[in-house]
Amino acid sequence: MIEFLSQYNLVLLGIVSSMIAGLATAAGSIPIFFTSNISKKTLDLMLGLAAGVMLAATSFSLIIPAIEKGGGGVSGSAITVLGILCGGFFIDFVDKRFPDTNLLTNAIGENPQDGNGTTNTVSSMLFNSKLRKVWLFILAITIHNFPEGLAVGVGFGDGDILNGLSIAIGIGLQNIPEGLAVALPLVRENFSKKRAFLVALCTGLVEPIGGLLGVGLVQISKPILPFALAFAAGAMLFVISHEIIPETQNHEGHSKLATHALLVGFVIMMFLDNTLG
């Protein structure tokens, strides 16, 4: 398989792989066409598994290669530390500048009205507040998909197809529950299932953009590869810690199950990563 893929341009491989990983978000939303009655326990379990997969992919496909390609020892470790911190702080910087998305609160039509056709103020406030929170989560997923695509692109950047594939597989696996987490709240807020699916699809299509940037930068200047790998790792670590894990720990009775799922996801991805590599 590697011999077959090696005949293709690395930039093309990076873009296609990041796109496939992004499309896994849409694939994860498919269950909404059959049922919207998916328990929070199930979703927490899936997100915990996804967090474990991402942690393993970050560790074995980004951080370790960054240290090795940086020359190992003090120099490799120093470059990796700097890259991780820069990646994490960059996503934090973006995170703090989310726009106010209240313009999206009317996306499903007019606000709830009472029997006289006038807006029920209390219902409207609750409606807008809940829907705004849904859209903020979707916006967060969309923005945070960019460094995932970047990680795939960087993985392919130095010609290491196995490493790029490993990262793409890991991100694709974690994107499946992420897609469900995006589409399900929209269905519950009375969006059509088709529209919820398209929103999930669009959140994943950010990844090929990151993939193009990642593989392109590394192809232009290979000396930046160790830093780029570590930067992508820091960005992903921020997403895992700030978005995915807290989401699984907010509900009593589910947190330990989600933690167990994280462990399972981590060892599965660790096995796949080292087997592929």
C-alpha positions in Angstrom: 0.0 0.0 0.0 2.8 2.4 0.9 4.5 1.7 -2.4 1.3 2.5 -4.2 0.8 5.8 -2.3 4.4 6.8 -2.7 3.9 7.4 -6.4 1.6 10.3 -5.7 2.5 13.9 -4.8 2.8 14.4 -1.0 0.8 17.6 -1.1 -2.1 15.8 -2.8 -1.8 12.9 -0.2 -1.9 15.4 2.6 -5.0 17.2 1.3 -6.9 14.0 0.4 -6.1 12.4 3.7 -7.1 15.4 5.7 -10.3 15.7 3.7 -11.2 12.0 4.4 -10.5 12.6 8.1 -12.8 15.7 7.9 -15.5 13.7 6.1 -15.6 11.3 9.1 -17.4 14.2 10.9 -20.3 13.9 8.4 -20.2 10.1 8.7 -20.5 10.4 12.5 -23.7 12.4 12.1 -25.5 9.7 10.0 -27.3 8.1 13.0 -29.5 11.2 13.3 -31.4 10.0 10.2 -32.5 6.9 12.1 -33.0 8.3 15.6 -32.4 11.5 17.6 -32.9 9.7 20.9 -29.2 9.2 21.6 -28.4 9.3 25.3 -25.8 11.7 26.8 -24.2 8.7 28.3 -23.5 7.2 24.9 -22.2 10.5 23.5 -19.9 10.9 26.5 -18.6 7.4 26.0 -17.9 8.1 22.3 -16.2 11.5 23.1 -14.1 9.8 25.8 -13.0 7.2 23.2 -12.2 10.1 20.8 -10.1 11.9 23.4 -8.0 8.8 24.0 -7.5 8.3 20.2 -6.4 12.0 19.8 -4.1 11.8 22.8 -2.3 8.7 21.4 -2.1 10.2 17.9 -0.7 13.4 19.4 1.9 11.6 21.5 3.2 8.9 19.1 2.6 10.6 15.7 3.5 14.2 16.6 5.5 14.7 19.8 7.9 11.8 19.6 8.7 12.4 15.9 9.1 16.1 16.7 11.8 15.3 19.2 13.5 12.8 16.9 13.5 15.0 13.9 14.7 17.9 16.0 17.9 16.0 16.7 16.9 14.4 20.0 18.4 15.2 23.3 18.2 18.8 24.6 17.8 20.5 21.2 15.0 18.2 20.0 13.2 18.5 23.3 13.6 22.3 23.4 12.2 22.7 19.9 9.3 20.4 20.8 8.5 22.3 24.1 8.5 25.6 22.2 6.3 24.2 19.4 3.8 22.7 21.9 3.5 25.9 23.8 3.1 28.0 20.7 0.5 25.7 19.3 -1.5 25.6 22.5 -1.3 29.4 23.1 -2.3 30.0 19.4 -5.5 28.0 19.8 -6.1 29.8 23.1 -5.7 33.1 21.4 -8.2 32.1 18.7 -10.6 30.7 21.4 -10.8 34.0 23.2 -11.8 35.8 20.0 -14.9 33.8 19.1 -17.4 36.2 17.6 -20.8 36.7 19.3 -22.9 34.3 17.3 -26.3 35.6 18.3 -26.9 36.4 14.7 -27.3 32.7 14.2 -30.1 32.3 16.8 -32.7 33.0 14.1 -31.3 30.2 11.9 -34.4 28.0 12.4 -37.1 30.6 12.0 -38.8 33.0 14.2 -38.8 33.0 18.0 -41.4 31.1 19.9 -44.7 33.0 20.1 -47.7 32.7 22.3 -51.2 32.1 21.2 -51.8 35.8 20.3 -48.9 35.8 17.9 -46.7 38.0 20.2 -43.3 36.9 21.3 -43.1 35.2 24.6 -40.1 37.0 26.2 -39.1 34.2 28.6 -39.4 31.4 26.1 -37.5 33.6 23.5 -34.7 34.2 25.9 -34.4 30.5 26.8 -34.6 29.6 23.1 -31.9 32.0 22.1 -29.6 31.2 25.0 -29.7 27.4 24.3 -29.4 27.7 20.5 -26.6 30.2 20.9 -24.7 27.7 23.1 -25.2 25.0 20.4 -23.8 27.3 17.7 -20.8 28.3 19.9 -20.0 24.6 20.3 -20.2 24.1 16.5 -18.0 27.2 15.9 -15.5 25.8 18.4 -15.5 22.4 16.6 -15.0 24.1 13.2 -12.1 26.3 14.3 -10.5 23.4 16.2 -10.7 21.1 13.1 -8.1 23.4 11.5 -5.1 22.2 13.6 -6.3 18.6 13.1 -6.0 19.1 9.4 -2.7 20.8 9.9 -1.4 17.8 11.9 -2.3 15.5 9.0 -0.5 17.7 6.5 2.6 18.1 8.6 2.6 14.3 9.1 2.9 13.8 5.3 5.2 16.8 4.9 8.6 15.1 5.2 7.6 12.1 3.1 6.7 9.8 6.0 3.5 8.4 4.5 3.0 5.9 7.4 3.1 8.7 10.0 0.7 10.8 7.9 -1.7 7.9 7.6 -1.6 7.2 11.3 -2.5 10.7 12.2 -5.3 10.8 9.6 -6.7 7.5 11.0 -6.6 8.8 14.5 -8.3 12.1 13.7 -10.8 10.4 11.5 -11.8 8.1 14.4 -12.2 10.9 16.8 -14.2 13.0 14.3 -17.0 10.3 14.2 -18.4 11.1 17.7 -17.6 14.8 17.1 -19.9 14.8 14.1 -22.7 13.3 16.2 -22.1 15.8 18.9 -22.5 18.6 16.3 -25.6 17.3 14.5 -27.6 15.9 17.5 -28.2 19.3 19.3 -29.3 20.8 16.0 -31.9 18.1 15.5 -33.1 18.6 19.0 -33.5 22.3 18.3 -35.8 21.5 15.4 -33.4 21.7 12.5 -34.1 19.3 9.7 -32.0 16.2 9.7 -30.6 17.1 6.3 -29.6 20.5 7.5 -27.9 19.2 10.6 -26.0 16.7 8.5 -24.8 19.5 6.2 -23.6 21.5 9.2 -21.6 18.6 10.5 -20.2 18.1 7.0 -19.1 21.7 6.8 -17.3 21.7 10.2 -15.1 18.8 8.9 -14.3 20.5 5.6 -12.0 23.0 7.4 -9.5 20.2 7.8 -8.3 20.0 4.2 -7.4 23.7 4.4 -5.2 22.9 7.4 -3.8 19.9 5.6 -2.8 22.0 2.6 -1.1 24.6 4.8 0.7 21.9 6.9 2.1 19.8 4.0 2.9 22.9 1.9 4.9 24.7 4.7 6.9 21.6 5.4 7.6 21.0 1.7 8.8 24.6 1.3 11.1 24.5 4.4 11.8 21.1 5.9 13.9 22.5 8.8 10.6 23.7 10.3 9.2 20.2 10.5 10.1 19.5 14.1 8.5 22.8 15.2 5.5 22.2 12.9 4.9 18.7 14.4 5.1 20.1 17.9 2.9 23.1 17.1 0.2 20.8 15.8 0.6 18.6 18.9 0.1 21.7 21.2 -3.0 22.8 19.2 -4.5 19.3 19.5 -3.7 19.0 23.2 -5.5 22.3 23.8 -8.5 21.1 22.0 -8.5 17.8 23.9 -8.1 19.4 27.3 -10.3 22.4 26.8 -13.1 21.1 24.7 -13.5 17.3 24.5 -12.6 16.0 28.0 -14.6 18.7 29.9 -17.6 17.9 27.7 -17.5 14.3 29.0 -17.0 15.2 32.6 -20.0 17.5 33.0 -22.6 14.9 33.9 -22.8 12.9 37.1 -22.5 9.1 36.6 -20.8 9.4 33.1 -17.4 10.8 34.0 -15.8 7.5 35.0 -17.2 5.7 32.0 -15.8 8.4 29.7 -12.4 8.1 31.5 -12.4 4.3 30.9 -13.3 5.0 27.2 -10.4 7.4 27.0 -8.0 4.7 28.2 -9.4 2.2 25.7 -9.2 4.8 22.9 -5.6 5.6 23.8 -4.4 2.0 23.8 -6.2 1.2 20.5 -4.6 4.1 18.8 -1.2 3.4 20.4 -1.4 -0.1 18.9 -2.5 1.1 15.5 0.1 3.8 15.4 3.0 1.6 16.3 1.7 -1.2 14.1 1.3 1.1 11.1 4.6 2.8 11.8 
